[in-house]
Amino acid sequence: MDLFSQFNDLPENLLPKDGTVNYYGLVLSNIKAEAYYNRLLDCIEWKNDEAIIFGKQIFTKRKVAWYAEKPFEYSYSNSTKTALLFTKELLELKELVEKETNETYNSCLLNLYHDGSEGMTWHSDGEKDLKEQGAIASLSLGAERKFGFKHKETKETVYKVLEHGSLLVMKDETQTHWLHRLPPTKIIHRPRINLTFRTIDK
């Protein structure tokens, strides 16, 4: 066995500089991805996301859920959430993602986009509760959606279509130098579930 073969199998970095985004492609078969998709739609405690913007409470159409190994508190958009404990399905998916990425995670923020009209504007995940430059593993289930990155200084953009059952990982200096978003589209009518496994540093 080639001593360096394991390194040659690492996914290509999608970013040209100032960060690392690896796209692993499909990590679940279509049958397993569909089974987890349907199960998570039913068993996760979905709630409309809320944020405080200019002192006004805003509720989004998309729904979110926050799970972890402990009841961590997590703050973003001037709102604080307390994690529910991992479900059996989330623990199974966390184990899969950890094996694929050779990283460890203790929490998961889930997003449910009901159709293509729901998305996310440009932002970076720089919350103080997150492990500094830690990996964020994004597992996609359901509708295929285009995901974008934009360099904060050069404005250079990179886009990737995230497939049903696929895995993308952001790490290193990515959050410092790049914004990311999920642009809305009129041609997608199926829901998408996005699981972002991350590490709370407390």
N, C-alpha and C positions, 0 to 999 in steps of 0.2 A: 504493500500500500504506500502510495506517495505521501510523504510526511506533510506536504503542504496542500494536499487535495481538499481537505476540509475548508481551507480558506478560499480556494478557487470556486467553491459552491456558494459563497456568500452572494446575496443579491446585489445588483449594481446600485450605486448611489444615484438617485434621480436628480440631486442638486449638483450644480456645477461648482459650487464653493460654499464656504461658511456654514456648513452643517451636513448632516447625514440623514437621508430618507431612503430606506430600503423597502422595495416592494417585493414580497415573497410570492405573489401570485396566489393561486388556489391552495389552501391548506386543509380544506374540507371537501369531501366529495359532494356532488349535488344533492344526493339523498340525505346525507348528514346535515348539510347546510340548510336544507329545507325543513328538516325535523327540528333543528335548533331554532330556526326562524319562527316557526309556528308555535313552539313551546314558549319562547320568550315573549311573543305577542300576548300570550295568555297569562303567564305566571309572574311577569315583572310588574311591580307597582308603579306604573307610569303616571306621571303628573305633568301638567303644563309647566314649562320652565318659567321662572320669574326673575326679573332683574330690576334694580333701582337705577333709573336713568334721569339725570337732572332732578332728583328728588321725587320722581313719579314712579309708582310700581307698574311694571309692564309684564304682561303674560304672553308667552309665545304660543303659536299654533303647535309647533313641534313639542313632543313630550320627552321628558328625561327621567332617569332614575340613577340613584347613587348607591353603590354597594361596595362593601369592603370586608376585610377579615376582622375588623374591629369597628365600633361605631364612631369612626373618625368624623370630625367636622371639616368641611371643605367650603372655602369662600371664593366666589367669583361674581363679577357684575354686581358688586355691593350686596350680595345675597349669600347667606350661610346655610348649608345643608348638612344634615347628620346622616351618615351612611347606615343602610340596612345591612344585615349580615349576608354574605355570599349564599346564593342558592346552589343546589346540586349542579345545575346546568352551568352556572357561571364558574364554579370550581373546575368542572371538566374542561371548559374552554380556556380558563386561565392556565391550567396544566399544559394544554396543547400549545398555547402561545409562548409560554415560558420555554418549552422544549424547542420550539422553532427558532426563537430569538436568543436563547442562552442568556436571558435576563430574568429577574424576578419582579413580581408586582404584588401590591397588597390592596388594590382598590380598582374599581371600574365605574366609569361614568358612561351611561348608556343614553343614546339619542334615538328617538323614533320620529322619522320624517314620513308623514302620511302619504305624500306624493311629491312630484317634482317642484311644486310651488313653494315648498318649504326648504330652506337652506340655512347657511351661516355666512355672515359677512366676514371680511378680512379681519383676522385676529391672530394672536399668538397665545400659547398656553404658558404664561409666565407667573402663575399664582405662587405666592410665597410658601404655600403648604407643600408644593411639589418638590421632589428631589431635584437639586440643581443639575441641569443638563442630563437628567435621567431619561430613560427610554419611555416613549408613549406608544403602545402597540394598538393599532386601529384595525379591528376585525369587522368586515362588512357582510351583512346578510340582507337578502331581498334585492330590491331594484339596483341595477348598476347605475352609478352616478359618477360624474366627473369631479375630481378634487384638484384644487389649485394651490400653488405656492407663489408668493411674490416677495422678492428681496426688498428689504426695508429701505435701502439706499439706492440701488441701481434700478429698482422697479421691474427687473427681469422676472418673467413668469414661467412656471413649469406646470403642466397639467397631466393628470393620469386618470384613466377610467378605472374605478374600483369595482371588481366583479363580486358576484354572489359567492361567499365563502373564501374571500381573499384577505390577505394580511399586509398591512403597511406599517412601518415603524419609523418614528421620528426620534432623533436623539442628538447628543453632543450639542453643538451651538445653534441648532436649527431654530429654537424659539427666540434666541437673541437676535438673529439676523433675518429671519423669514416670517412672513404672515402666511396663513392658510385659510381657505374658505371652501364651502360647498355651494356652488352657484345654483340658483333656481333654474328650472327648465319646464317648459309646457308639455313636453312629450313623454314625461314619466308619470305613470298613474298608479304604480305599485308602491307600497310602503318600503322603506329601508330602515334597518336597524344597524346602528353603529356602536360597537363596544370599544371603548378606549381604556385599555388596561394601563395603569400608571402607578407610581409609588409616592405615597404620602410620607413625608419625612418629619415624623414627630416622635 
